[in-house]
Each structure stands twice: as C-alpha cells, then as structure tokens.
C-alpha cells in the first residue's frame, strides 16, 4: 500500500464556481483523496423520494477531472427535517427520558427500525448511483458513531428493542432473574415486558441489568451499521470504512469493524488534550500546542487492530478547532508531525478536516487548510510538505510490535457501571500501561479481548480485563512469554458477579493467588511500594503461594509471578509502572530504553521514526544513536532512520 493524503470537502456549502479551483489546488498540494457527502442528505433528497443528483454528479466529476478520488459518505448522521415528520418517534432520549431534538446532528435512535430502514435506503440509492464510478476510492458509513453521547438511548424504541434482545439472550425470564441475581432487593420479574431501561431508579440499577443495556446498545450500533454495509455491497465492491472517534467506548469497535474492510478515525490532538486526556494542568500546559504524546498513537494502534491491519485517519486536525474547552493554535510543524506519526503506525491515508473553513453555522470557528476567504491557512503548507515527503517514501504499513496490550470495550462498560471508586476508569488504566510502553521506546500492538494466539509477542499486558473469555484464557495457559495482568483482572463473571473462586479467576496451576480484598484510594493517599513509587486509586490484598517480586511498604504483595504470568495488585503510578514494565520486559528478553520527556519512537514499515512532541530540541545521539539517529531533533520535529 502507498501512503496517501486527503481532505474533507463540502461542495454543497460553496458556490459551484469555486469547485474547479478548489479541486486544482487540492491536487497541486499533493492531495489525492476527497471525502464528500456525509452531511448532505437534505440536498441529495430535498423531499421524500425526490432525489437531486445533479449537483453531486457535477461535484464528483469536477474532483475526478483534477485527478482526485472520492470517499463517499452516507449522510445518515444528519437526517433532514422531513424525516422527523415521517418518523416523529425516531429521536434518541437521554437518561431522564427527554428527546434529543432536531437542530444539530446525530438526532436519531439506533434502535428505531423505521429510521434504520431509511438509512439503508439512502445508502442503497447512493451505492447504485456511484458504486462503480471510476473515481470512487471508498465508502464511509454515517459519521462518528457514538459522538455527542448518542449510543445509549432511553427512548420508547430502545425499550421495545431491549426487551426483545433480553428475551433472545435468556430465553425465559427465570434464566434472566437467576443471571442478574434479582432475588436481591426483590427485583424478580414475571415477564420480559416488565423490564424497564436502567435509568431513573432510586439508587443505582442492578449492575447486571446496566451491563446488559450497554451490550444491547452496542449491538444496536452494529446492526444499524450492518444495514448500510449490506445495502452498499449490493451495488459496489469499493472498500467500506467508518470514522471512529477518540475515547468513545460505548460500543465495541472490534465487533463493528468485522463488517468493514478497514478502520478509520478522527484525530484532534489539541481538542482531545483539553477534552478527553486525563492529566494535570501542568501536563496540559506543557503539551497545549502539541497534544498528548501518546493519545493519538494509542488510537492509531487501536484502530489498526480494529481494521485488521488496514486503517486511515479520516479527519486530521489542521489548526484550532471549535469544540474543546480551549482551542489553541498548533505549534508550527505539528500538522506535519501528526501526519507522519499516523504513517509510522501503518496508516494508508491521512485526510485533513477540512478544506475550507466554513464562515457559518456550528463549526465556523473550526479551521481548515484554507481560511473562509480562500487564502491558505498555515496547515496547508505542512500538508503539502508531507505530500512531497511521502512521494519519496511511499511504503505504508507497520511490522509487528515489540509488545502487545489487550483492550476490551466490555470492561470499560463494566467498570463504568461499578467503578468501586469514582476515579477508577478502565481506559485510563490501559492507557497508563500504553504510556509506560511508549516511554520505554516500544512499538505496541493492541489486541481484542478474545485474542486466541499470543505467540507473536514476547510480552503481553492485560490490565483490568473484567472477565476472561475462553480464547484469551486458553491462550494465556499456552503462552510461553511473559504476561502482565492485573489489577482488577478476571474480577467478574459474564453476569457481573464475583467469580466463585475469587479474582483473578484463573486456574491455580496458572496462578496460585486470590484477591481477598480491594480498596479504592483517594488521590491524595497513595500506597507506597517498597521498591519506590506507589499504588494510586486502586489496591488489592492478594493471598498467594506464588513468587512475590515486589511488596507494598506494609508487606502485602504488589507484584507476584508464577511461570511467565505476573500479576500487579494495584494501579501503579508512573515511576512504579515504568519499573514493573521494564522488569517484565527484561524477563521476556525485550529491550527497553528510557526516552527523554516528549520523545517517542516507532518502528515503521521502512524506517524507525522519532517524534519530538516538545517545544525544545532533543539530542538523539545518546538515546537513539544505535538506530542510526543523530543530531538534535527540533521542536515538532520528525526524524527517519532507514531500517
């Protein structure tokens, strides 16, 4: 695969007289892909059944005439106003039962059968018209599933569908009552139609009820997407993608990705730093114009796994955005760095959002590669520089990582339902392990929770996995490398109950240990470790006959080992986690290095890449000289050393 650059364009928002000039300038900048159509339903079908294809035909023709290829988006994230008149009950409802109305986007409930049919209908109509067009490069279904907290809907349509889903899952109400433990607090049901959605209860809902609602809601997203995929495939053989988001956990991207040909995601490093990255004010200030050094990389690796090796960035931030609490201008060079970082992680394409900054509506303060007046914005020159550079280094892809990390969406749902401490967050726990791996100079592969073969990696980490699925449990039993699990691994059953043998729920011949007691810690009361650092937020008291590698200051085991399996009995702070990880890597024969603050390394298909996420130069000779790097890497700098 060759590396390609693209851009998102909205011809319906601009005078047609501008299209040809825009297309020519895109091509001149080295862009080759253009995403269009994903918000244009009201212009494609202004009245029910009355299609206006002319303008879209001309737009596709204009782009094709400039040598550009098109990614066609289905417009189902923005159903037109007449759709609500046709289906007045199609809106999602919030947890208080209030409809989430028309006037922005994503105003539909995934469970509404009528709207799902309409979405499949417009996808089929677009695929029939453009599915074999020579300029078509790929399809994008909908836009950013789950954005704006729209996965969980508490609408009447969701209630009806949830009851049917439960009936199919459990077969009879007695089985559901037993699985949920409804004998507690007299919660037994006599029939499925007595069950409500887990909201507006006096205190917290039954955790098994709440977890099943998360599972159901995730399945509704998959079914909605599958309806569009099936409609497109009937008319087109072009690849189909969806553009996922950063730290959107409410549906299982691995499961949805099984219906697609590749994955993509929307990367907004500065917006995410302010809006989604856990960190103190000093960290946000240090990286305010660069973004967190690991957040984008984590999602690159996650979506590479979701896409089974094939993935894109569909929207890359080119300048200040409009939606975060604060929206700074990127440090000069960062637009180039973000693009190259994606390519180093194996991206086939990086597409910038957007071409022209809109002077109207909700996103008028969101920058593009052009200003609203058509003059170049600073990101255009950096995008053009990347285009020239990838022409000289075209090979896309990523070799296997040094280590692997398991990520499980169901665990995110389970620990959100029952965190046992307001600060416990599954994503942040896994991300802490990922950050430690990156600080150690490692390239990381991310695995789904049902991974069945671990033999490609000498070290695999699985922190916080709520329950062991059979393929992963069997793989751990057969694994000959070092597995780093815990804390809170294997702590629940599928029905959200404590395992009969207590966590971590593994056979004693694999790990002779039980978690006898847990506590969630205040942020200001860490539990010190004898070797340095501390457990923060979460700590477990483990009874074990396995080897104790590290202890807490009070004598309780902190890290235990049996064969190649290591269990971490708490949430380590960064110094402790760096030590625990590097010790495990040494036992596995994986070389590590201590990188300076803000310097990151990634092994790509054709080179090693070094990235400076700081505002000061970093000397490379001492830390990366053995890989062929030398000299000082400037702020926002990218360096390549051929492999």
N, C-alpha and C positions, 0 to 999 in steps of 0.2 A: 504494500500500500504506500502511495505517496502522500506526503503532508500537503494539506490544502487550507487556504484561508477563505473565509466567507463573511457575510454581513446580513443583517436582518433589514428588510425593506418593506415599506407600506405604500405601494403606488396609489392606493385608493385615498391616501391622505394628502396627495400632492397633485398639482396641475399636470396633466398629461404632457404638456410641453416640456416639463423638466425631465421626463423619464429617460430619454435617449442620452442626454448629457450626464445624468447620474450613472447610467449603465456604462458609458465610456470611461468615466472617472473611476468607477469600481475596477474595471479591467486594467486601467492604467496603473492603479495602485497595487496590482498583483492579486486581487481577489478573484476567486473563480466560482464561488457558491453564493447563492442569494436565497434566503428564506422569505417566503411571502405567504399571505393568505390566511394566517391563523386567527385573525381578528376581523375578518371581512364578511361575515355571514349576511349582514344587513344589506350589503352591496351586491353580493352574489345572488341572493334570493330576497329582494326587497318586499315581496308579498308571498304568501304561502303558495308554492308551486310555480311561481313566476320567476324564472331564472334570467339573470342578466350576465351572460358570459363574455360579452364583447370586450368590456374593459380589461378583464383578466386575461383573455386571449391576447389582446394587444400588449399587455404588460409582459407576459411570458415571451411573446415574440420579440419585444424590444430587448429584453435581457439576453435572450438567445442570440440575437443579432450582434451583440457585443462579445459573444463567445462565453457567456456565463451560463452556468447550470443552476437549476431551480430546486430548492427543497420546498415542497408544497405542504402547508399546514392545513389540517382540517379545522374549521372555525368554531368548534363546539364549546370552547371556553367562554364564548360571548354570544349566546343565543339572542336573536333580535327580539324587540319588544312584542311583535305579533306572536311570538312563540308562547309568551306568558299568557296572552289572551286565549290561545288554543289550549294550553295546559296550565291553568291557574294554580294547580297544586304541585307544580314541578320544583318549587323553591326548596332549598335546604332550610332547616330550622336550627337555631342554636340550642344550647342545653337548657335554656329557660323556655323553650317552645316558641320562640319568636321567629317569624320568617325572615330570611336574609334576602332583601328585595333587589329589584332591577335598578340600575343606575351606575354600575361599575362593571364587574366581570365575575365569572365563576358562580353565577346565580342559578345553580341547579343542584338537585339531589341525585347522587349516583344511583339511588335505589328506584328512581321514578321510571317505570317501564315505558311510559309514553315518550318521555324525553330521550331515553336510550334508543328507542326506535327512530326518533328524528335524527339523532346523531349518526346512526348507521346509515340513514337515508342520504344525508348531505355528504357523508364520506363516500358512499357508493356513487353519487352523482359526480363528484369531483374526480374520482378514480376513473369513471367511464369516460370522462372528457380528456383528462390529462395523463392517464395511466401509462400510455405508450408514447407520450410526447418525447422526441429525441433530446430535449433539454432537461427532462426530469432526472434529477440525481437521487432523490429520496423523498419519503413522506415523513411528516411529523404528526402524530395524533394529538389533538387537543393542545393544551399548553399548561405545563406546570401543575400536574395533579397534586392536590393537597395544599397548594398555595392559599394563603389567607384562611387557614384553619377550616378547610372545606371538605375534609374526608369524613369526619364524624358529623352525621346529620341526625337530628331528632325529630324528623318530620313524620306525618302520618304514613307516607310511602315507606319510610325506613322502618317504622314499627311493623307494618304488614310484612315486609320482606324479612325482617329479623325473626319474626315468629316462624315463618316458613323455613328459614335457614336452620333454626334450632330444631324444628321437627325433623328435618332431613338429617341433621347431625346426630341426634339422640334417639330417634325412632319412637320412643314413648316417654311420657312425662315422668315416670318413675325413674328412668335412667338419668334424666336431667336432674331431678331432685337429689339423687344419690351423688352424682358428679359434683354438683355445686355445694353439697353439704347443707341443703336447705332445712334440715332438721334444726339447725342453729337459728334462734330467734323466730321459730315458727314460720319460716319462709316457704314452706311447701306449696306447690302449685298443683291444681287438679287438671289443668289443660294448658296447652301452649298459648291459647288466646287470652290467658290471664296474665301473661308476662308483659311487662312494660319495658321501655328503654331505661337504662341505668342512670337516670337523672332525676333531680328534684326529690330525692329521698331525704328523710330527716337527717340521717348521718350518712356515712359512706355506703355505697351499694355493695352487695356481695362481690368480692374480688373476682370470683369465677364468672359471675354474670357480666361484670365490666370487661374482663379479658375476652370473653366470647363476643361481646359487642365490638371490640377492636378487631377481632378476627373477621367477624361478619363484615364490618365496614371496609376492611382491606379487600375482602373478596368482591365487594360491590365495585370497587375501583377496577379490579382485574376484569370483571365481567363487562363493565362499561367500555373499557379499552378494547377488549377482545371483539366486541360487536363491530367496532370501527375497523379493526385489523382484518376481520373476515370480509367486510364489505370492500375494503381496498384490494385485498388479494384476489378477489373475483375478477378484477379488471387490470391489475398491474403487478409486474414482477419486481418493481423497484424496492429497495430496502425500506423498511418501516422503523422509525425511531420514536421515542418520546423524550421530551426535555425535562428531566428531573430537576430538583432543587437541592440546595444545601441545607442539611439538618432538617429535612422533612421526613419524619419517621412513622407517620400514621398508616402507611400501607407498606407491603412487602415488595420492594423493588426487584428482588430476585425472582419472585413469583410472577410479577407483571412482565419482567424482561424476558421470561421464557417464551412469550408470544411475539417478541420483536426480533429484528435482525441485528440490532446494535443498540447501544445506550447513548444518551447524551445528557448533558446537564448545563445549568445556567450559573456561571461563575462570577460572583460580585465580591471580590476580596475586601474592599473597604466597607461596603454595606454590611457584609457578614461580620466583620470585626466589631462593628458597633452594635449589631442586632442579634447575633447568634453565637459568637465565640465567648466561652467562659474565660474570664481573666480580670485582673485588677486594672485600675485606672492607669498605672504605670505601664502595663503591657499595651493597653490601647493607645496610649500616648506615643510609646516607642514605635509602634507599627501603624500609626494613624494614616500615613500616606502610602503604605506598602501592603497592608493586610497581614494577618497572622501567617507565619512562615510555614505552617503545616495544614491549615484548614482546607485550602484548595487542593493540596497534594492528597490529603485523605480522600476527598471526594473523587479525584482523578482515579485513585486506585480502587475505590468502591465501585464506581460505575464501569471501570474496566472489567471488574468481576461480574457485575450485573449484565454487561453486554457480551460476556464470554469471550473477552479479548478485543472486541470491536467497540469503540466509543468515540464520541465527539464532545467538544464544548459547543453548544448551540448558541449561547449568549455569553460573550465575554465583556466585562466592564471596560469601557474605553476612556472614562473620565468620571466626574462626580455623578452620583445617582441622586434620586429624589426621595427615597423611601425610608432611609435609615434615620435614627435619631440625630446624627450629624453626618455630613456628606462632604468630606474634604476632596481636594484635587489630588490625583495620584502623583507621587514622586516621579519626575522625569525618568523614563526608562522602564517603569513598572509595566506598562502595557506590553512592551516587548518581552519583559521577563515572564509575565503571566502566560503569554502565548507559548514561549519556549518551554516553560515548565510543563504545560499540558502535553506538548510534543514529546518531551523527555519521558513522560509517563505513558506514552503509547497512543496519544490521540491521533486519529486520522484527519481531523479537521478542527479548526478553531474559527468560530463565527462571532463577529463583534455585534453588539446591540447598542445602537442601531446606526443606520447610515446618516440620516438627517435628524437632528434634534427637533422634536415637534414644538411649535410655538403655542399649542393649545392643549386643553384637557388635563387629565390627571398626571401625565408624565412629562409635562413641558419643561420641568427642571432636570430631567434625565438627559445627560449629554450623549452625543453621538460622535461619529467620525467627522461629521460636518456640523457646523453651527446652524441655527434656524435660517440664517440668511444665505446658506450655501457655502460660506467660507470654510476652509479646513480648520478643524479642531486639532489640538495637539496630538491626539491619539492616531490621527491618520498617518502622520509621518512615521510613527513607530510601527504601525501595521504594515506600511509599505516596506520598511526596513526588514521586518520579519519575512515578508514575501520574497525579497531578494535573497535573504539568507537561506530559506528552505529550498530555493531553487538550486542551491549549491550542496544541500544536504537533505535530499528528498525522502530518505527511508523512514517510514513510520513503524511503530511497534515498540514493544518492551519485552525484554527477556524475563525469565522467572526471577522473582525477588530473592533476597538473601534469607528472609524470614516470612512467616505468614501470620495473619491475625484474623480471627473469626469474628464476624459481625452478624447479629441476629435481631431482626426487627421485632420479633415476638418478645424478646427480653426487654426491649425498650417499652413495649406496651405493658408488660407485667410489672416492671419496676415503677412505671408511672402510676399504675393502679395502686400499688402497695409499696411505696418507697421506704417506709420504716424510718424516715428521716428526710426532712424537706430538701436537704442538699444532695441526696443520692440521685444521680442522673446517669442512666446507662451509657448514653452517647459520650458524656464527659469522661466516664471511666475508660471506655475503649479508646477514646481519643488521647487520654493520658498515656496509655501504652504505646499508641502510634507515635506520639510526640517523642517519647523516650527512644523509640527505634530510630527515628529520624535524627535526633541529637547524636546517636551513635553511628551515624553515617550509613545506615542500612537502607536498602531498597525493599519495599514491603508489598506483598501480595495480600489481598483481602479475600477471605473465604466465606461462603454461606454456612449456616448452622447445620446443614445436612451433608457437609463435605465428607466423602467416603474414602478418600485416599490422600494421605499426608506425606507420602514418601518423597515428594519433590523438594521438601524443605527439611533442614536440619533442626529448626526451631519453629514451633507453632504456639501462639498465645491465644487463650480463650477466656478472657476475664468476663465475669458477670453473666455467663450463659445461663439463663433461667432453668432450662431443663435439657437433658441430654437426649437428642434424637438418635435413633438406633444407628444410622450410618456413621455419625461422628463418634459415638461411644465405641463402636466396633473398631473404627479407625484408630482411636486412642489406644485401645488394647493391643493393636497390632503394630503400633508406631515404634520405631527404633531410634527416633531422635529425642529431643528434649521438648516436652510440652509444659507450658507455663499457664496454669489455670488459677481461678480464684481472683479476687474474692467473690463471694456470693454465687459461685458456680454450682449448678445442679441443686439449687435450693428449693425448687418447686417441681411438682408433677404437672402434667398437661392440664389438669383441672385446678391448678393454682393452689395445691395443698402441699404441706410439708411431706417429703418422702418418708416412708415408714422407717427406713434405716438412717434417717437424718442426712443432711447435706454433708459432703458434696455428691452423694448419691452414686458413687462408683463402687464396683466390687472391691472387697478388702484385699484381694490379691493384686489389685492395681494400685490402690491407695488405702492403706490401713489407717483411716482417720475419720473422725466425725466432728462436725461443727456443733459444739454443745451449747453455745450461747453467742448471741450477737449484740452489738450495741452501735447505734449511730451517734457520732461525736459532734459536738459543737465545733464550728470552725476555729474557735479560739482555745480548744483543749485537745491538741494532738496527742497521740500515744507514742512516746519516744521508742525508737529501736536501738538496741544495744550497739549495733554497728554504725549508727548515725542515721539522721533523718527520722521520719515518723510516719505512722499511720494517721490519716486525716479522714474525717467524715464517717468512716465505716471501719469496724474492727470485729474480729471473730476470735473466740476462745476455742481452740481445737484440741481435742483429745486424740493422741496418736501414738503409735508404735513405730512410725516411720522415722527416718533420719531428720533431725532438726538442724537446718542450715543457719537460721537466724532466729533470734528471740527478741521479744519486746523487752523493754527495760524492767518490766515487772515479772519476767521469766516465762510468760506464755509464748508458745511457738509463733513465729512470724512467717517463716518460710520453711516448709518441710519438703522432703524428697523421698521418692521410692522408685527405684529404677530411673527411667528418664522423665518421670512425671514430677512436677514441682507445683506445690500449692501455696498461694500467697494469701495469708489470713487477714487481710485488711487492704485499705486503699492507700498505697504509698504516696508520699509527697515526691516531688521531682528528684531530689538527691537520692532518696531511698530507691525509687524505681529505676533510676539510672544504674545504680549498683546491682540491684536484683536482676535486671535485664542483662547487663554485661556479664555477670557471673554465669547466668544460664547460657548465654551465647558462648562463653569460653568452654563450658562443659559440652556444648554441641559442636564445637570446632568452627564457630562463625566469628570471623574477625570483626572487631568494632574499632571505632576511633572517636575521640572527643572533639567535636566540631565547635568552633567559636560561636558565640551568640549570633543567631540570624543567618549563619551559613548553612546551606543544605546541599546534599549530594544525591544524584540519581543516576543509576545506570540505564542508559537508553539502548536502542537497537544498534546504533552505530558509534556511540561515544559515551563517555562519562560527562555529566553536566554538573556544574557548580553554580549556585544561585546565591547572590548577596541580597538578603532582604533588609539590610540595614541602611543607614544614612552615612556610613563611613566606609572607607576602603578596608578590605580584609586581605592580608597576605596569605597566599596559597602554598608557598614552597614548603613550609614546615608541616602543614596539616594534610596536604594533598599532593605533595611532590612525587610520591611514589606512583601516582596515577598519571603523571605527565603534566600536571598543572604547575604554573609558576607565575611569579609576579604578584601584583596587587589587583584584586577584583574591585572595581569601583562600586559605589552605591547603585543599587538596582542593576548590577552587572550580571551577565551570563557568560560563562566560560565553558568551552567544549574541549575535551581531550579524547582524541580518537582511541577506540579500543583495539 
